[in-house]
Amino acid sequence: GKFSKSRGVGVFGDMAKDTGIPADIWRFYLLYLRPEGQDSAFSWSDLMLKNNSELLNNLGNFINRAGMFVCKFFGGTVPNMALTPDDERVLARVTLELHQYHQLLEKVRWVA
């Protein structure tokens, strides 16, 4: 049903802590479902599904592929990088965009 603090319906901080589910999994799931302008629905089965499919499978696959790439092409060691002026400009732009993204998240707004 619909969460209601006054009626005690929902999963609240103390209840989430008592589940034994690590805080990072809760953080991921809540950010994944973070509504911008409307309510969102919670279900235990969806928490499990998103944790397994989005967090574990996708993130694990990305990490595995990155590791295989480094092993295949760089002998298992990430080489030192010499940044060019163009690289520095891109890095500065990405840093600016990331800062703006964080500001929007703080305001509960999604970057489109």
N, C-alpha and C positions, 0 to 999 in steps of 0.2 A: 504494500500500500504506500500511499504518499507519506513521506517523512514528516514528522511533527514533533518538535522538541517538547511542546507542552503536553502532548499525549504519550511521549516516550516511545514513539514509533520511529525506528531508523537505526543506523549504526553510528554511534558517537565516539569521540576520541578514546574514552576509557574502554568502551567495548571493542574498538579496533585493536587497542593495545593488548587486550586479554585474548585475542584470537591467536596470538603468536605469529601472525603474518608480519614479516619485516616491514618497517616503516617505508623503505624505498619502494616496495611493491605498492603500498597504499598511495604514495606520492605519484608514482607512475600512473596508476589507474585513475586517480582523481584528476590529474592533469589531462589524461587522455579523454575523459568524459566532460571536462570543464565546460559548462554551458556559458554562453556569452549573455544571453538575454532571456533565457527561459529555464524552467526546472529540468533536471535530468533524472533518469530512473536508475536505481541501483538494484542489482541482483547478484547473489553469490555466484551463480553459474556464469554470469557475464564477467565478473571479476576473475574467475578461474580461466575462462576462455581468453580474455585479453592478456592475462599474465602469461599463459602458455603460448598463444599464437603470436601476439604482437611483441611482447617483451622478450621471452625466452627464445622462441624460434627465430624471429627476425633479427634481433640483436645478436644472438649467438651465431647465426649464419653470417652476418656482417663481420663479426670479429674473426670467425674461422676463415673467411675469404681473405680478409686483410692479412692475417697471419700467414696463410698459404702464399699470397702474393709476395710478401717480404721474404719468405724462405726461398721461393722459386727464383726471384729476380735479384735479391740482395744478400743471399747467403745467410738469411736469418737475422740480419742486423740492419736496422734502419740507418741509412747513411746520413752524414752531416749534410746540411743544405747551405748553399751560398745564395742568398736572396739578391735578385736583380732589382733595380729601381722600379720596374713594372710590378714585380712581386710585392715590394714594399707598399706600393699604391693600392694593390688589390687587398693586401692585409689590412691596411688602414680603412678601406671601404667596408670590408667585412666586419671589422671591429666596431665601426660606427653603426652599421646595420644591426649587429648583435646588441649593442647598447640600446638602440631604439626599440628592438624587440623586447628586451627585458623591461623597459619602461612601460610598454604596452601591456605586457603580462601583469605588471603590478597594478595596472588600471583595469584588469580583467577585460582586455580587448585582444582579439586575435589579429595577427598580421596576415593580410590577404595578399 
